[in-house]
Amino acid sequence: MTTETRFDPDTALGNVQNELSDIIETFVHLGVQVHDFQGTEEAKLGLANNINKVVSELEKLSDKPDLKSIAIPLDIINYVEDGRNPDIYTREFVEVVRKLNQYLNGKSLALQNFRNTLGAAIKQEFPELADQVDDIKARTDLDDKK
């Protein structure tokens, strides 16, 4: 099962996606024509028309100002140039971000527990610092800042 990301056709990415789909479709037709090429004048004319269509579609796509404003990370370009699927890159990227998020969340909870334990120990040993410990705890409590 393949999942294809669809962009809103009214956006720059959606417009580019539609034009690339048209170019790919023209390449498929061109491949069929080359495979079934008979050598007749009509076949030569049809082949030339499709080649010209591809060239004009690529020129039209390269002249789009919308395309110049789209920033594509170099990692993704290299990934695609290596013949790999960018959807897999996205899935791997999300997985790495999820793992990093879990790690940082665990670290945050550990520091919060350490703060509470240290604060309780300081309050027990130095009761006169209880107000300062409570103030620090209130200012560093992540639950209130969400």
N, CA, C and O atoms as CSV, one atom per row, in Angstrom:
chain,resi,resn,atom,element,x,y,z
A,1,MET,N,N,0.843,-1.175,0.000
A,1,MET,CA,C,0.000,0.000,0.000
A,1,MET,C,C,0.886,1.235,0.000
A,1,MET,O,O,1.758,1.371,0.858
A,2,THR,N,N,0.676,2.120,-0.935
A,2,THR,CA,C,1.447,3.355,-0.978
A,2,THR,C,C,0.561,4.495,-0.551
A,2,THR,O,O,-0.624,4.552,-0.882
A,3,THR,N,N,1.162,5.401,0.192
A,3,THR,CA,C,0.427,6.589,0.588
A,3,THR,C,C,1.053,7.760,-0.131
A,3,THR,O,O,2.271,7.938,-0.116
A,4,GLU,N,N,0.228,8.538,-0.747
A,4,GLU,CA,C,0.714,9.687,-1.495
A,4,GLU,C,C,0.221,10.938,-0.810
A,4,GLU,O,O,-0.967,11.075,-0.517
A,5,THR,N,N,1.130,11.841,-0.558
A,5,THR,CA,C,0.777,13.102,0.065
A,5,THR,C,C,0.162,14.012,-0.987
A,5,THR,O,O,0.749,14.242,-2.043
A,6,ARG,N,N,-1.003,14.519,-0.695
A,6,ARG,CA,C,-1.688,15.435,-1.600
A,6,ARG,C,C,-1.699,16.821,-0.978
A,6,ARG,O,O,-2.035,16.992,0.194
A,7,PHE,N,N,-1.325,17.807,-1.783
A,7,PHE,CA,C,-1.352,19.186,-1.330
A,7,PHE,C,C,-2.558,19.879,-1.932
A,7,PHE,O,O,-3.072,19.476,-2.976
A,8,ASP,N,N,-2.998,20.920,-1.260
A,8,ASP,CA,C,-4.107,21.723,-1.761
A,8,ASP,C,C,-3.722,22.284,-3.130
A,8,ASP,O,O,-2.687,22.938,-3.255
A,9,PRO,N,N,-4.550,22.035,-4.171
A,9,PRO,CA,C,-4.202,22.481,-5.521
A,9,PRO,C,C,-4.070,23.996,-5.658
A,9,PRO,O,O,-3.509,24.477,-6.642
A,10,ASP,N,N,-4.577,24.752,-4.689
A,10,ASP,CA,C,-4.483,26.209,-4.769
A,10,ASP,C,C,-3.163,26.737,-4.203
A,10,ASP,O,O,-2.880,27.931,-4.302
A,11,THR,N,N,-2.358,25.855,-3.611
A,11,THR,CA,C,-1.076,26.290,-3.060
A,11,THR,C,C,0.030,26.068,-4.076
A,11,THR,O,O,-0.167,25.401,-5.092
A,12,ALA,N,N,1.198,26.634,-3.790
A,12,ALA,CA,C,2.344,26.493,-4.696
A,12,ALA,C,C,2.737,25.024,-4.824
A,12,ALA,O,O,3.005,24.547,-5.927
A,13,LEU,N,N,2.771,24.304,-3.701
A,13,LEU,CA,C,3.148,22.885,-3.750
A,13,LEU,C,C,2.110,22.059,-4.502
A,13,LEU,O,O,2.460,21.148,-5.251
A,14,GLY,N,N,0.846,22.375,-4.303
A,14,GLY,CA,C,-0.206,21.649,-5.011
A,14,GLY,C,C,-0.130,21.873,-6.507
A,14,GLY,O,O,-0.325,20.945,-7.293
A,15,ASN,N,N,0.151,23.099,-6.898
A,15,ASN,CA,C,0.285,23.436,-8.311
A,15,ASN,C,C,1.465,22.691,-8.927
A,15,ASN,O,O,1.352,22.128,-10.016
A,16,VAL,N,N,2.596,22.691,-8.227
A,16,VAL,CA,C,3.784,21.986,-8.712
A,16,VAL,C,C,3.517,20.479,-8.787
A,16,VAL,O,O,3.929,19.812,-9.735
A,17,GLN,N,N,2.825,19.958,-7.779
A,17,GLN,CA,C,2.512,18.530,-7.768
A,17,GLN,C,C,1.654,18.158,-8.979
A,17,GLN,O,O,1.892,17.128,-9.610
A,18,ASN,N,N,0.670,18.975,-9.306
A,18,ASN,CA,C,-0.181,18.697,-10.472
A,18,ASN,C,C,0.619,18.753,-11.763
A,18,ASN,O,O,0.443,17.916,-12.648
A,19,GLU,N,N,1.500,19.743,-11.865
A,19,GLU,CA,C,2.309,19.854,-13.086
A,19,GLU,C,C,3.288,18.691,-13.211
A,19,GLU,O,O,3.505,18.178,-14.309
A,20,LEU,N,N,3.879,18.273,-12.094
A,20,LEU,CA,C,4.774,17.113,-12.138
A,20,LEU,C,C,4.009,15.846,-12.521
A,20,LEU,O,O,4.535,14.997,-13.241
A,21,SER,N,N,2.779,15.718,-12.046
A,21,SER,CA,C,1.956,14.568,-12.428
A,21,SER,C,C,1.712,14.560,-13.935
A,21,SER,O,O,1.756,13.507,-14.571
A,22,ASP,N,N,1.454,15.734,-14.499
A,22,ASP,CA,C,1.259,15.839,-15.953
A,22,ASP,C,C,2.533,15.459,-16.706
A,22,ASP,O,O,2.478,14.773,-17.727
A,23,ILE,N,N,3.679,15.908,-16.196
A,23,ILE,CA,C,4.954,15.589,-16.848
A,23,ILE,C,C,5.219,14.088,-16.788
A,23,ILE,O,O,5.661,13.495,-17.772
A,24,ILE,N,N,4.957,13.484,-15.656
A,24,ILE,CA,C,5.161,12.035,-15.516
A,24,ILE,C,C,4.250,11.276,-16.465
A,24,ILE,O,O,4.666,10.304,-17.095
A,25,GLU,N,N,3.003,11.728,-16.562
A,25,GLU,CA,C,2.063,11.088,-17.485
A,25,GLU,C,C,2.557,11.202,-18.931
A,25,GLU,O,O,2.444,10.252,-19.706
A,26,THR,N,N,3.101,12.362,-19.286
A,26,THR,CA,C,3.642,12.546,-20.634
A,26,THR,C,C,4.840,11.627,-20.860
A,26,THR,O,O,5.003,11.072,-21.946
A,27,PHE,N,N,5.688,11.463,-19.826
A,27,PHE,CA,C,6.818,10.533,-19.938
A,27,PHE,C,C,6.344,9.099,-20.152
A,27,PHE,O,O,6.948,8.351,-20.920
A,28,VAL,N,N,5.264,8.715,-19.475
A,28,VAL,CA,C,4.718,7.366,-19.655
A,28,VAL,C,C,4.249,7.183,-21.096
A,28,VAL,O,O,4.550,6.170,-21.727
A,29,HIS,N,N,3.511,8.166,-21.615
A,29,HIS,CA,C,3.053,8.099,-23.010
A,29,HIS,C,C,4.252,8.047,-23.959
A,29,HIS,O,O,4.236,7.315,-24.949
A,30,LEU,N,N,5.271,8.815,-23.654
A,30,LEU,CA,C,6.476,8.836,-24.478
A,30,LEU,C,C,7.164,7.473,-24.465
A,30,LEU,O,O,7.634,6.997,-25.498
A,31,GLY,N,N,7.218,6.852,-23.292
A,31,GLY,CA,C,7.812,5.517,-23.186
A,31,GLY,C,C,7.058,4.488,-24.002
A,31,GLY,O,O,7.662,3.634,-24.651
A,32,VAL,N,N,5.733,4.567,-23.968
A,32,VAL,CA,C,4.911,3.642,-24.764
A,32,VAL,C,C,5.156,3.878,-26.246
A,32,VAL,O,O,5.283,2.928,-27.020
A,33,GLN,N,N,5.222,5.150,-26.643
A,33,GLN,CA,C,5.462,5.466,-28.054
A,33,GLN,C,C,6.828,4.951,-28.507
A,33,GLN,O,O,6.951,4.416,-29.609
A,34,VAL,N,N,7.835,5.104,-27.681
A,34,VAL,CA,C,9.181,4.628,-28.053
A,34,VAL,C,C,9.179,3.111,-28.154
A,34,VAL,O,O,9.780,2.543,-29.065
A,35,HIS,N,N,8.505,2.459,-27.222
A,35,HIS,CA,C,8.465,0.991,-27.225
A,35,HIS,C,C,7.762,0.458,-28.473
A,35,HIS,O,O,8.191,-0.533,-29.063
A,36,ASP,N,N,6.682,1.124,-28.864
A,36,ASP,CA,C,5.887,0.672,-30.017
A,36,ASP,C,C,6.257,1.409,-31.303
A,36,ASP,O,O,5.489,1.383,-32.265
A,37,PHE,N,N,7.404,2.058,-31.339
A,37,PHE,CA,C,7.774,2.901,-32.481
A,37,PHE,C,C,7.835,2.079,-33.770
A,37,PHE,O,O,8.538,1.072,-33.843
A,38,GLN,N,N,7.081,2.527,-34.795
A,38,GLN,CA,C,6.988,1.823,-36.070
A,38,GLN,C,C,7.931,2.399,-37.123
A,38,GLN,O,O,8.243,1.728,-38.107
A,39,GLY,N,N,8.382,3.625,-36.927
A,39,GLY,CA,C,9.261,4.258,-37.901
A,39,GLY,C,C,8.527,5.015,-38.990
A,39,GLY,O,O,9.158,5.536,-39.910
A,40,THR,N,N,7.217,5.086,-38.906
A,40,THR,CA,C,6.440,5.815,-39.915
A,40,THR,C,C,6.510,7.314,-39.637
A,40,THR,O,O,6.894,7.740,-38.548
A,41,GLU,N,N,6.135,8.098,-40.632
A,41,GLU,CA,C,6.133,9.549,-40.468
A,41,GLU,C,C,5.167,9.982,-39.368
A,41,GLU,O,O,5.456,10.900,-38.600
A,42,GLU,N,N,4.020,9.311,-39.302
A,42,GLU,CA,C,3.026,9.636,-38.272
A,42,GLU,C,C,3.586,9.336,-36.878
A,42,GLU,O,O,3.372,10.115,-35.948
A,43,ALA,N,N,4.299,8.217,-36.724
A,43,ALA,CA,C,4.898,7.854,-35.438
A,43,ALA,C,C,5.985,8.851,-35.059
A,43,ALA,O,O,6.113,9.224,-33.893
A,44,LYS,N,N,6.778,9.288,-36.059
A,44,LYS,CA,C,7.835,10.265,-35.804
A,44,LYS,C,C,7.229,11.597,-35.346
A,44,LYS,O,O,7.734,12.234,-34.421
A,45,LEU,N,N,6.146,12.004,-36.003
A,45,LEU,CA,C,5.483,13.250,-35.648
A,45,LEU,C,C,4.896,13.189,-34.230
A,45,LEU,O,O,5.029,14.139,-33.459
A,46,GLY,N,N,4.251,12.070,-33.895
A,46,GLY,CA,C,3.687,11.896,-32.550
A,46,GLY,C,C,4.773,11.898,-31.484
A,46,GLY,O,O,4.594,12.486,-30.417
A,47,LEU,N,N,5.898,11.246,-31.764
A,47,LEU,CA,C,7.022,11.210,-30.837
A,47,LEU,C,C,7.603,12.615,-30.652
A,47,LEU,O,O,7.891,13.033,-29.530
A,48,ALA,N,N,7.771,13.332,-31.755
A,48,ALA,CA,C,8.305,14.694,-31.680
A,48,ALA,C,C,7.366,15.604,-30.897
A,48,ALA,O,O,7.821,16.437,-30.112
A,49,ASN,N,N,6.065,15.453,-31.104
A,49,ASN,CA,C,5.086,16.272,-30.374
A,49,ASN,C,C,5.171,16.020,-28.867
A,49,ASN,O,O,5.141,16.959,-28.072
A,50,ASN,N,N,5.278,14.742,-28.482
A,50,ASN,CA,C,5.365,14.430,-27.045
A,50,ASN,C,C,6.678,14.914,-26.451
A,50,ASN,O,O,6.695,15.378,-25.311
A,51,ILE,N,N,7.778,14.821,-27.189
A,51,ILE,CA,C,9.058,15.334,-26.693
A,51,ILE,C,C,8.972,16.842,-26.517
A,51,ILE,O,O,9.427,17.377,-25.506
A,52,ASN,N,N,8.398,17.525,-27.485
A,52,ASN,CA,C,8.223,18.984,-27.372
A,52,ASN,C,C,7.312,19.348,-26.196
A,52,ASN,O,O,7.532,20.348,-25.512
A,53,LYS,N,N,6.286,18.520,-25.972
A,53,LYS,CA,C,5.369,18.764,-24.854
A,53,LYS,C,C,6.115,18.651,-23.525
A,53,LYS,O,O,5.933,19.483,-22.636
A,54,VAL,N,N,6.952,17.626,-23.388
A,54,VAL,CA,C,7.725,17.455,-22.156
A,54,VAL,C,C,8.664,18.636,-21.948
A,54,VAL,O,O,8.755,19.176,-20.845
A,55,VAL,N,N,9.359,19.034,-23.003
A,55,VAL,CA,C,10.291,20.156,-22.895
A,55,VAL,C,C,9.558,21.426,-22.488
A,55,VAL,O,O,10.024,22.158,-21.614
A,56,SER,N,N,8.413,21.693,-23.114
A,56,SER,CA,C,7.676,22.922,-22.774
A,56,SER,C,C,7.122,22.854,-21.350
A,56,SER,O,O,7.111,23.868,-20.652
A,57,GLU,N,N,6.662,21.682,-20.906
A,57,GLU,CA,C,6.163,21.549,-19.537
A,57,GLU,C,C,7.292,21.743,-18.518
A,57,GLU,O,O,7.089,22.367,-17.476
A,58,LEU,N,N,8.476,21.211,-18.819
A,58,LEU,CA,C,9.617,21.400,-17.921
A,58,LEU,C,C,10.056,22.860,-17.887
A,58,LEU,O,O,10.401,23.379,-16.825
A,59,GLU,N,N,10.045,23.521,-19.032
A,59,GLU,CA,C,10.381,24.941,-19.069
A,59,GLU,C,C,9.380,25.758,-18.269
A,59,GLU,O,O,9.758,26.654,-17.514
A,60,LYS,N,N,8.106,25.444,-18.440
A,60,LYS,CA,C,7.048,26.154,-17.718
A,60,LYS,C,C,7.219,25.950,-16.203
A,60,LYS,O,O,7.032,26.877,-15.415
A,61,LEU,N,N,7.573,24.730,-15.820
A,61,LEU,CA,C,7.757,24.425,-14.402
A,61,LEU,C,C,8.978,25.143,-13.832
A,61,LEU,O,O,8.937,25.624,-12.700
A,62,SER,N,N,10.052,25.220,-14.594
A,62,SER,CA,C,11.274,25.862,-14.091
A,62,SER,C,C,11.142,27.378,-14.016
A,62,SER,O,O,11.892,28.020,-13.281
A,63,ASP,N,N,10.210,27.963,-14.757
A,63,ASP,CA,C,10.021,29.414,-14.743
A,63,ASP,C,C,9.048,29.887,-13.668
A,63,ASP,O,O,8.809,31.088,-13.540
A,64,LYS,N,N,8.493,28.974,-12.905
A,64,LYS,CA,C,7.494,29.350,-11.899
A,64,LYS,C,C,8.147,30.102,-10.738
A,64,LYS,O,O,9.087,29.594,-10.127
A,65,PRO,N,N,7.659,31.307,-10.427
A,65,PRO,CA,C,8.206,32.020,-9.271
A,65,PRO,C,C,7.820,31.330,-7.959
A,65,PRO,O,O,8.555,31.414,-6.975
A,66,ASP,N,N,6.655,30.640,-7.942
A,66,ASP,CA,C,6.228,29.928,-6.731
A,66,ASP,C,C,7.235,28.857,-6.346
A,66,ASP,O,O,7.470,28.604,-5.165
A,67,LEU,N,N,7.824,28.234,-7.352
A,67,LEU,CA,C,8.755,27.131,-7.114
A,67,LEU,C,C,10.023,27.615,-6.435
A,67,LEU,O,O,10.624,26.893,-5.638
A,68,LYS,N,N,10.426,28.827,-6.747
A,68,LYS,CA,C,11.650,29.374,-6.163
A,68,LYS,C,C,11.472,29.685,-4.677
A,68,LYS,O,O,12.457,29.739,-3.940
A,69,SER,N,N,10.247,29.888,-4.230
A,69,SER,CA,C,9.999,30.216,-2.830
A,69,SER,C,C,9.870,28.979,-1.955
A,69,SER,O,O,9.791,29.103,-0.733
A,70,ILE,N,N,9.847,27.801,-2.540
A,70,ILE,CA,C,9.711,26.570,-1.778
A,70,ILE,C,C,11.106,26.089,-1.393
A,70,ILE,O,O,11.936,25.802,-2.256
A,71,ALA,N,N,11.352,26.006,-0.101
A,71,ALA,CA,C,12.652,25.548,0.384
A,71,ALA,C,C,12.591,24.041,0.624
A,71,ALA,O,O,11.821,23.561,1.456
A,72,ILE,N,N,13.407,23.312,-0.111
A,72,ILE,CA,C,13.470,21.860,0.049
A,72,ILE,C,C,14.817,21.532,0.688
A,72,ILE,O,O,15.861,21.881,0.136
A,73,PRO,N,N,14.808,20.867,1.840
A,73,PRO,CA,C,16.075,20.554,2.503
A,73,PRO,C,C,16.979,19.706,1.611
A,73,PRO,O,O,16.515,18.832,0.879
A,74,LEU,N,N,18.271,19.984,1.688
A,74,LEU,CA,C,19.257,19.280,0.880
A,74,LEU,C,C,19.245,17.780,1.168
A,74,LEU,O,O,19.489,16.974,0.270
A,75,ASP,N,N,18.962,17.405,2.408
A,75,ASP,CA,C,18.902,15.980,2.761
A,75,ASP,C,C,17.857,15.248,1.932
A,75,ASP,O,O,18.082,14.118,1.499
A,76,ILE,N,N,16.716,15.890,1.712
A,76,ILE,CA,C,15.647,15.253,0.935
A,76,ILE,C,C,16.052,15.141,-0.527
A,76,ILE,O,O,15.788,14.127,-1.173
A,77,ILE,N,N,16.692,16.180,-1.048
A,77,ILE,CA,C,17.143,16.129,-2.443
A,77,ILE,C,C,18.145,15.002,-2.625
A,77,ILE,O,O,18.051,14.243,-3.590
A,78,ASN,N,N,19.110,14.880,-1.706
A,78,ASN,CA,C,20.084,13.790,-1.778
A,78,ASN,C,C,19.406,12.433,-1.646
A,78,ASN,O,O,19.780,11.474,-2.322
A,79,TYR,N,N,18.422,12.359,-0.784
A,79,TYR,CA,C,17.679,11.122,-0.564
A,79,TYR,C,C,16.997,10.673,-1.858
A,79,TYR,O,O,17.060,9.501,-2.230
A,80,VAL,N,N,16.348,11.617,-2.534
A,80,VAL,CA,C,15.653,11.304,-3.787
A,80,VAL,C,C,16.652,10.988,-4.888
A,80,VAL,O,O,16.426,10.078,-5.687
A,81,GLU,N,N,17.764,11.735,-4.942
A,81,GLU,CA,C,18.780,11.470,-5.959
A,81,GLU,C,C,19.385,10.083,-5.810
A,81,GLU,O,O,19.832,9.491,-6.792
A,82,ASP,N,N,19.401,9.561,-4.588
A,82,ASP,CA,C,19.898,8.204,-4.350
A,82,ASP,C,C,18.856,7.151,-4.712
A,82,ASP,O,O,19.087,5.955,-4.529
A,83,GLY,N,N,17.704,7.595,-5.226
A,83,GLY,CA,C,16.660,6.671,-5.663
A,83,GLY,C,C,15.773,6.178,-4.541
A,83,GLY,O,O,15.135,5.133,-4.665
A,84,ARG,N,N,15.725,6.915,-3.455
A,84,ARG,CA,C,14.924,6.491,-2.310
A,84,ARG,C,C,13.647,7.323,-2.230
A,84,ARG,O,O,13.576,8.432,-2.759
A,85,ASN,N,N,12.656,6.775,-1.569
A,85,ASN,CA,C,11.336,7.381,-1.479
A,85,ASN,C,C,11.320,8.470,-0.395
A,85,ASN,O,O,11.663,8.189,0.753
A,86,PRO,N,N,10.928,9.702,-0.737
A,86,PRO,CA,C,10.899,10.763,0.276
A,86,PRO,C,C,9.861,10.516,1.373
A,86,PRO,O,O,9.993,11.057,2.470
A,87,ASP,N,N,8.835,9.711,1.099
A,87,ASP,CA,C,7.874,9.377,2.151
A,87,ASP,C,C,8.546,8.570,3.258
A,87,ASP,O,O,8.212,8.714,4.434
A,88,ILE,N,N,9.501,7.715,2.869
A,88,ILE,CA,C,10.242,6.941,3.865
A,88,ILE,C,C,11.115,7.875,4.692
A,88,ILE,O,O,11.241,7.702,5.904
A,89,TYR,N,N,11.718,8.866,4.036
A,89,TYR,CA,C,12.512,9.870,4.756
A,89,TYR,C,C,11.635,10.568,5.800
A,89,TYR,O,O,12.046,10.744,6.947
A,90,THR,N,N,10.443,10.957,5.398
A,90,THR,CA,C,9.527,11.642,6.308
A,90,THR,C,C,9.167,10.748,7.483
A,90,THR,O,O,9.157,11.197,8.629
A,91,ARG,N,N,8.872,9.484,7.200
A,91,ARG,CA,C,8.525,8.540,8.267
A,91,ARG,C,C,9.699,8.368,9.234
A,91,ARG,O,O,9.502,8.362,10.449
A,92,GLU,N,N,10.926,8.226,8.698
A,92,GLU,CA,C,12.106,8.084,9.547
A,92,GLU,C,C,12.346,9.348,10.362
A,92,GLU,O,O,12.712,9.271,11.535
A,93,PHE,N,N,12.140,10.514,9.745
A,93,PHE,CA,C,12.329,11.787,10.438
A,93,PHE,C,C,11.341,11.905,11.602
A,93,PHE,O,O,11.720,12.312,12.700
A,94,VAL,N,N,10.092,11.554,11.363
A,94,VAL,CA,C,9.074,11.613,12.416
A,94,VAL,C,C,9.438,10.661,13.550
A,94,VAL,O,O,9.266,10.993,14.723
A,95,GLU,N,N,9.940,9.484,13.202
A,95,GLU,CA,C,10.338,8.513,14.226
A,95,GLU,C,C,11.490,9.051,15.078
A,95,GLU,O,O,11.483,8.896,16.300
A,96,VAL,N,N,12.477,9.681,14.440
A,96,VAL,CA,C,13.607,10.253,15.179
A,96,VAL,C,C,13.122,11.374,16.100
A,96,VAL,O,O,13.539,11.459,17.255
A,97,VAL,N,N,12.243,12.228,15.585
A,97,VAL,CA,C,11.714,13.328,16.399
A,97,VAL,C,C,10.905,12.780,17.571
A,97,VAL,O,O,10.986,13.301,18.683
A,98,ARG,N,N,10.127,11.731,17.321
A,98,ARG,CA,C,9.332,11.121,18.398
A,98,ARG,C,C,10.240,10.568,19.488
A,98,ARG,O,O,9.987,10.777,20.675
A,99,LYS,N,N,11.304,9.859,19.090
A,99,LYS,CA,C,12.238,9.293,20.076
A,99,LYS,C,C,12.941,10.397,20.855
A,99,LYS,O,O,13.100,10.297,22.072
A,100,LEU,N,N,13.364,11.454,20.154
A,100,LEU,CA,C,14.022,12.572,20.826
A,100,LEU,C,C,13.059,13.248,21.798
A,100,LEU,O,O,13.451,13.629,22.901
A,101,ASN,N,N,11.805,13.396,21.388
A,101,ASN,CA,C,10.795,14.000,22.249
A,101,ASN,C,C,10.586,13.159,23.513
A,101,ASN,O,O,10.486,13.698,24.615
A,102,GLN,N,N,10.522,11.833,23.344
A,102,GLN,CA,C,10.364,10.960,24.504
A,102,GLN,C,C,11.573,11.072,25.434
A,102,GLN,O,O,11.426,11.121,26.656
A,103,TYR,N,N,12.769,11.111,24.841
A,103,TYR,CA,C,13.990,11.225,25.639
A,103,TYR,C,C,13.998,12.524,26.432
A,103,TYR,O,O,14.271,12.524,27.632
A,104,LEU,N,N,13.695,13.641,25.753
A,104,LEU,CA,C,13.704,14.933,26.422
A,104,LEU,C,C,12.593,15.038,27.461
A,104,LEU,O,O,12.775,15.667,28.504
A,105,ASN,N,N,11.447,14.426,27.183
A,105,ASN,CA,C,10.356,14.420,28.156
A,105,ASN,C,C,10.778,13.642,29.403
A,105,ASN,O,O,10.511,14.068,30.526
A,106,GLY,N,N,11.438,12.499,29.199
A,106,GLY,CA,C,11.930,11.719,30.333
A,106,GLY,C,C,12.969,12.480,31.132
A,106,GLY,O,O,12.972,12.437,32.362
A,107,LYS,N,N,13.848,13.173,30.432
A,107,LYS,CA,C,14.874,13.977,31.094
A,107,LYS,C,C,14.218,15.098,31.906
A,107,LYS,O,O,14.615,15.374,33.038
A,108,SER,N,N,13.221,15.730,31.317
A,108,SER,CA,C,12.508,16.810,31.998
A,108,SER,C,C,11.822,16.299,33.267
A,108,SER,O,O,11.874,16.944,34.314
A,109,LEU,N,N,11.186,15.143,33.160
A,109,LEU,CA,C,10.518,14.564,34.335
A,109,LEU,C,C,11.532,14.185,35.410
A,109,LEU,O,O,11.267,14.361,36.600
A,110,ALA,N,N,12.687,13.669,35.005
A,110,ALA,CA,C,13.723,13.310,35.973
A,110,ALA,C,C,14.227,14.554,36.700
A,110,ALA,O,O,14.407,14.533,37.917
A,111,LEU,N,N,14.456,15.640,35.953
A,111,LEU,CA,C,14.910,16.877,36.588
A,111,LEU,C,C,13.831,17.456,37.504
A,111,LEU,O,O,14.135,18.018,38.556
A,112,GLN,N,N,12.583,17.315,37.100
A,112,GLN,CA,C,11.482,17.805,37.933
A,112,GLN,C,C,11.422,17.008,39.246
A,112,GLN,O,O,11.233,17.575,40.322
A,113,ASN,N,N,11.587,15.683,39.134
A,113,ASN,CA,C,11.598,14.852,40.350
A,113,ASN,C,C,12.796,15.196,41.237
A,113,ASN,O,O,12.675,15.247,42.461
A,114,PHE,N,N,13.951,15.430,40.612
A,114,PHE,CA,C,15.136,15.811,41.377
A,114,PHE,C,C,14.911,17.145,42.087
A,114,PHE,O,O,15.275,17.302,43.253
A,115,ARG,N,N,14.306,18.111,41.376
A,115,ARG,CA,C,14.009,19.409,41.977
A,115,ARG,C,C,13.109,19.253,43.196
A,115,ARG,O,O,13.343,19.871,44.235
A,116,ASN,N,N,12.075,18.418,43.060
A,116,ASN,CA,C,11.138,18.224,44.175
A,116,ASN,C,C,11.825,17.543,45.352
A,116,ASN,O,O,11.603,17.923,46.502
A,117,THR,N,N,12.657,16.542,45.079
A,117,THR,CA,C,13.359,15.823,46.153
A,117,THR,C,C,14.351,16.747,46.847
A,117,THR,O,O,14.431,16.784,48.075
A,118,LEU,N,N,15.113,17.497,46.034
A,118,LEU,CA,C,16.090,18.427,46.606
A,118,LEU,C,C,15.381,19.515,47.409
A,118,LEU,O,O,15.819,19.878,48.501
A,119,GLY,N,N,14.281,20.032,46.855
A,119,GLY,CA,C,13.519,21.063,47.565
A,119,GLY,C,C,12.999,20.556,48.901
A,119,GLY,O,O,13.055,21.272,49.900
A,120,ALA,N,N,12.493,19.331,48.927
A,120,ALA,CA,C,11.983,18.754,50.184
A,120,ALA,C,C,13.114,18.584,51.196
A,120,ALA,O,O,12.936,18.838,52.387
A,121,ALA,N,N,14.284,18.150,50.706
A,121,ALA,CA,C,15.427,17.970,51.609
A,121,ALA,C,C,15.914,19.320,52.151
A,121,ALA,O,O,16.257,19.428,53.329
A,122,ILE,N,N,15.944,20.334,51.302
A,122,ILE,CA,C,16.362,21.663,51.747
A,122,ILE,C,C,15.373,22.207,52.770
A,122,ILE,O,O,15.787,22.780,53.778
A,123,LYS,N,N,14.085,22.041,52.533
A,123,LYS,CA,C,13.061,22.508,53.474
A,123,LYS,C,C,13.210,21.820,54.829
A,123,LYS,O,O,13.025,22.436,55.878
A,124,GLN,N,N,13.547,20.531,54.786
A,124,GLN,CA,C,13.674,19.771,56.036
A,124,GLN,C,C,14.908,20.232,56.820
A,124,GLN,O,O,14.848,20.365,58.042
A,125,GLU,N,N,16.020,20.474,56.127
A,125,GLU,CA,C,17.256,20.860,56.802
A,125,GLU,C,C,17.297,22.356,57.127
A,125,GLU,O,O,17.844,22.763,58.152
A,126,PHE,N,N,16.713,23.165,56.246
A,126,PHE,CA,C,16.740,24.610,56.430
A,126,PHE,C,C,15.315,25.169,56.311
A,126,PHE,O,O,14.960,25.719,55.269
A,127,PRO,N,N,14.513,25.039,57.340
A,127,PRO,CA,C,13.118,25.487,57.272
A,127,PRO,C,C,12.968,26.973,56.923
A,127,PRO,O,O,11.942,27.374,56.373
A,128,GLU,N,N,13.971,27.786,57.232
A,128,GLU,CA,C,13.890,29.218,56.925
A,128,GLU,C,C,13.940,29.493,55.417
A,128,GLU,O,O,13.602,30.594,54.981
A,129,LEU,N,N,14.361,28.496,54.614
A,129,LEU,CA,C,14.425,28.660,53.160
A,129,LEU,C,C,13.185,28.121,52.437
A,129,LEU,O,O,13.156,28.053,51.209
A,130,ALA,N,N,12.176,27.743,53.201
A,130,ALA,CA,C,10.979,27.126,52.619
A,130,ALA,C,C,10.302,28.045,51.595
A,130,ALA,O,O,9.858,27.582,50.545
A,131,ASP,N,N,10.225,29.356,51.904
A,131,ASP,CA,C,9.578,30.284,50.972
A,131,ASP,C,C,10.346,30.371,49.648
A,131,ASP,O,O,9.740,30.397,48.577
A,132,GLN,N,N,11.680,30.414,49.724
A,132,GLN,CA,C,12.488,30.478,48.512
A,132,GLN,C,C,12.365,29.188,47.697
A,132,GLN,O,O,12.288,29.235,46.469
A,133,VAL,N,N,12.346,28.053,48.369
A,133,VAL,CA,C,12.207,26.773,47.669
A,133,VAL,C,C,10.855,26.710,46.967
A,133,VAL,O,O,10.775,26.275,45.819
A,134,ASP,N,N,9.798,27.136,47.640
A,134,ASP,CA,C,8.463,27.144,47.029
A,134,ASP,C,C,8.407,28.104,45.839
A,134,ASP,O,O,7.761,27.815,44.832
A,135,ASP,N,N,9.089,29.250,45.960
A,135,ASP,CA,C,9.132,30.213,44.871
A,135,ASP,C,C,9.845,29.619,43.647
A,135,ASP,O,O,9.378,29.753,42.516
A,136,ILE,N,N,10.973,28.966,43.895
A,136,ILE,CA,C,11.719,28.335,42.789
A,136,ILE,C,C,10.879,27.243,42.147
A,136,ILE,O,O,10.833,27.117,40.923
A,137,LYS,N,N,10.215,26.451,42.986
A,137,LYS,CA,C,9.369,25.378,42.450
A,137,LYS,C,C,8.230,25.952,41.608
A,137,LYS,O,O,7.915,25.413,40.546
A,138,ALA,N,N,7.618,27.027,42.067
A,138,ALA,CA,C,6.506,27.653,41.323
A,138,ALA,C,C,6.994,28.210,39.983
A,138,ALA,O,O,6.287,28.119,38.979
A,139,ARG,N,N,8.206,28.789,39.966
A,139,ARG,CA,C,8.723,29.379,38.725
A,139,ARG,C,C,9.220,28.338,37.732
A,139,ARG,O,O,9.299,28.599,36.531
A,140,THR,N,N,9.554,27.162,38.237
A,140,THR,CA,C,10.089,26.126,37.333
A,140,THR,C,C,9.120,24.982,37.092
A,140,THR,O,O,9.493,23.967,36.504
A,141,ASP,N,N,7.890,25.135,37.535
A,141,ASP,CA,C,6.904,24.072,37.350
A,141,ASP,C,C,6.416,24.093,35.895
A,141,ASP,O,O,5.798,25.065,35.458
A,142,LEU,N,N,6.695,23.026,35.154
A,142,LEU,CA,C,6.337,22.958,33.738
A,142,LEU,C,C,4.840,22.797,33.511
A,142,LEU,O,O,4.327,23.191,32.463
A,143,ASP,N,N,4.144,22.230,34.470
A,143,ASP,CA,C,2.698,22.020,34.301
A,143,ASP,C,C,1.942,23.337,34.192
A,143,ASP,O,O,0.926,23.411,33.501
A,144,ASP,N,N,2.434,24.393,34.876
A,144,ASP,CA,C,1.766,25.691,34.830
A,144,ASP,C,C,2.061,26.434,33.526
A,144,ASP,O,O,1.303,27.326,33.148
A,145,LYS,N,N,3.146,26.083,32.833
A,145,LYS,CA,C,3.573,26.823,31.644
A,145,LYS,C,C,3.008,26.255,30.349
A,145,LYS,O,O,3.240,26.828,29.285
A,146,LYS,N,N,2.297,25.184,30.404
A,146,LYS,CA,C,1.760,24.563,29.179
A,146,LYS,C,C,0.578,25.314,28.677
A,146,LYS,O,O,-0.004,24.940,27.659
